[in-house]
């Protein structure tokens, strides 16, 4: 495993989160396409105005809520016109997927530039393997709101390899290759192109992306609020004599509404293990090959 932001939680479990490139989501979920014709243009402005005036009622209401505030009104018209004129862009939307009766949500992470590695707010908790810190620029992508649960794994693969059993617990006891098999099966079922996040994508998301408040951990400076770790995961709390995983999303999320980005379990990334350099990078994918192993983000904390 590489790059443990904070080794307060020493787990042997490894799980995964899903990622997608920004153009991999459903084309049908198209903000601004009010008349549902596959394009966004002045005809959509006309339809939106007619809907607000009550002269028509046959529009795509999801796409018509341009500013995503839960209502359709004149503010949406103004925003749509600004978008058509090119003065603004739309931030990406989250999207929900279903496999059988199990659902999961992919959250957008808008592209940006961040400082990767053992940054100052980590204090003495940063690892030497996370140095030197360096600038990384990423395009927009999507990442799972939660870790892949055992319920989702079973829905895709038909069996559960986990040691700490629970439908809402993260799947664990899986290798990097196991994760690739799972993702290949998920892609066949959904017709999409899921993958593991790169190490840089994982870290940017954990830090809160462009919404980052510079917290020490993912979502706050108080680790007990945002993470399950060795300090709050004990027999005194759980009523058992052993550590284990916890149901996902039972601690506070981070700035991007991503849960368990600190604590609970390690997570696989797509990259091979490799050292850092001072040079800035754009969309890094790690070394082409390594004598060591794939990257796992330890303890999902920062």
N, C-alpha and C positions, 0 to 999 in steps of 0.2 A: 504494500500500500504506500501511496505517496501523499505528502502534504497534509498533515493533520493540523488543522487550524487550532484545535485545542484538545489535548488528550485527557479530558476529564471522563470520557466514556470509553472504556476499553472493551469493545465488542469483538467477537469473532464473526458475527453475522455480517453478510454483505447482501445488499439489495440493489434495486435500480429505480431510476426515474426515466421517463420517456421524454424525448425531444423531437422536434420537427423543424424543418426549415420554414421560413415565413410564407412561402408560396405553396405549401403542402396542404393547407386547409381547404375546406369545401368552397368551391367557386360560388355556390348558391347562397352562401352567407355573405352578401355583398351590400354593404351599407351604401345608401343612396339610390339603389336600384328600386325605386318606389313602385314602378309599374311592372317589375319582374320580367323585363325583356332581355336581361343579361348585360345591359349597358347603363352607365350613369350619364345623364345629359339633361338638357333643358326640358325634355318631356317629363322627366321625373319631378322637376320643380313645379310644372303645371299640375301634375297629378297630386302632388303634396298640397298645393294651395286649394285645389278642388276638394280634397278630403277634409281639410281644416274648415272650409266653408260649408261642408255638408252636402255638396252636389254629387259626390261619388263616395262609395264605401268599399270599393274593390281595389285595395292596394296591399302591398306587403308591409304590414305594420312593423315588423322587426327591422326591416331595412329603412323604414320611414322615420324611425326614432334616431335621427342623425346624431344628436349630441348625447345619446344614451343616458338620458335623465329620467326615463320611464314614462314620458308623455310626448305627444306629438302636437306641436304648436308652431307659431311663427318663428321662434328661435331656430327650429329645425330647417325652415326655409332659408333663413339667412346663412346658416352654416353650410347648407348644401350649395347655395350659390357661390359662397367663398371657395368651396372645394372645387367646383366646376371651373371657376376663374383661376384656380391654381394658387390662391393666396394662403390656403391651409392644406394640410394633409390629415387623413383620418388615422388615429392610432388603431392598432389591430384589436380585434375582439377575441375573447376567450371562446372556446368551443367544447361542447360536451360530446362524448362518444359513448356508445353502448356495445357491449359484447354480451349477448343473452340478456340477463337481468342485472348485469353489473355495469355501472356507468363510471366514467372518469372524465376529468376536465383538463384540457390543455390551456395554459395561461400564456399570454403574449409577453415577451421580453423585448422591448424596443431597443434597437441597436444603440450603441454608445461607446464611450471610451472610459476605461477605469484603470486603477492601479492594482495590479495582480501580485499576490505574494504576501509576505509577512509584513503587513502595514502597521503603522505606529499604534493604532488603537488596540492591537492584540497584545501589546506589552511583551512580557517574557513568555507568553504562550505561543508565539510564532516559532516555527521550526526553521532550522538552518536550511532544510530542503526547500523552503519556500522563498529563498533568496537567490539572486537579488530581485527586489521588487522592480516591476517594469510596467510600461503602459501597453494596454491591449485594447484594440478596437474591434467591435463585433457588429455584424449585421443583425437585423431583427430575426428572432426565432421564437419558438414555443417550447415550454417545458411543463411537465406534469405538475399539477397543483399539489399532489401528494405522491408519496412513494407508491410503487406498484403493490397493491394489496394481494394477500393470498387468494381472496375471492376472484380477483381479475386473473391471476395466474392460473387458477383452476379452470376458469371459464375458457381460457385460451388453450391451455396445455392438457387439462383433464386430470392432473395429479398435483399434489402439494408436497414440495421437498422440504418445507420449513420444519425447524425444530420447535419453535415457540408458536404453537398453533392458535389461530384466531383469524376469522374471515377478514376483519378490519386491520389486522396487524400487517406490517410489511412482509412480503415474501423474503425469505433469507435462505442461507445454505445453498446458494446458487453461484455457479462460476460465471466468468465473463462469457464463455462459450454457451452456457445455458441461457444467458440473457439474449445472445444473438439468435438462438433457436426460438425463444419466446417472441422476439420482435419480428422475426420472419413469419411466424404463424399469425401474429396480430396483423401484420401487413396484408397477408392473404385474406384474412377475415374481413378487414375494414376497407381494403383497397387503397390504403394510404401509405405513407412512407415514414413511419416512426423509426427512431434510432436512439442510441444513447447520446447524451450531451457530451460535447468535448469538455475537457477540464476547465477551459476558460469560460465556456458557456455556463457550466455548473457554478463556478465561483462568482461570476457576475450576477447570476440569478440569486445566489445565496446572500450576496451583499445588498440586494434590493434594487439592482439595475440602476436606471437613471433616477429612481426615487430614493436611493440610498440615503439614510440619515447618519451613516458612519458609525453604526453600532458595533460593539465588540462581537456580539453574536448575531445570528440571523433573526432580526426582529426586535432586538432590544439589548440593553446592557446587563439586565438581570437574567442570568441563565436559567434560573428556576421557572421563569415565566414562559420561556420559549423552547426549552429542550428537556428531554428525558436524558439523564446522564447519571454517573455513578453516585452523585451527591443526593439525588432524589429518587433513585430507583433501587430500593432495598427491601428486604423482607419486612422491615418495620412498616413500610408503606404498602407494599403489595401483598403482604401476608404469606410470602413464600421465602424459602431459603436461598433463592438464586436470582440473579439478574435475568432479564429477558426483554423482549421487544414490547412495545405498547401500541395500542390502536393508533392509527394515523390521525392527525389533526386534532389532538387532544391537548396541545399547547398553542400559544399564540402564534399567528402567522407573521411573516416578515412584510416589508413594504409592498411587495408584489402579490400579497395574499397567497404565498407559498408556505406550506406547513412542514414542520420537522426538518428544516434546512440546517438546524443545529440538533445534534443528539440523535437518539433512537438507534440508528444503524449506519454502517458504512454504505457507500454507494459506488457502483462501478461507473467509470467514464469510458469514452471511446478510445482515448489516447493510449499509446505506449508510454511507459515511464521514460522521462527525460529531464535533464537539468534545465534551469532557467538561465537567461542571459539578460544583460542590461538593455538590449535593443528592443524597441517597440515592435509590436506585431499586430497584424490584422487577420482576424479569423484563424488563429493558430489551430493546428490539428495534431500537434506533437510530432515526435520523430517518426520516420517511415517504418522503423523497426527498432527494437531494443533487445539487448541481451537479458534484460530483466523482465518485468511483467506489465500488465495493463495498469492504468491509473485507477485507484479507488480513493474517493474523498473520505478521509477518516473522520468519523464522529460528526460530520456534517455541521460543524460549528465554526465560528469565526470570532 
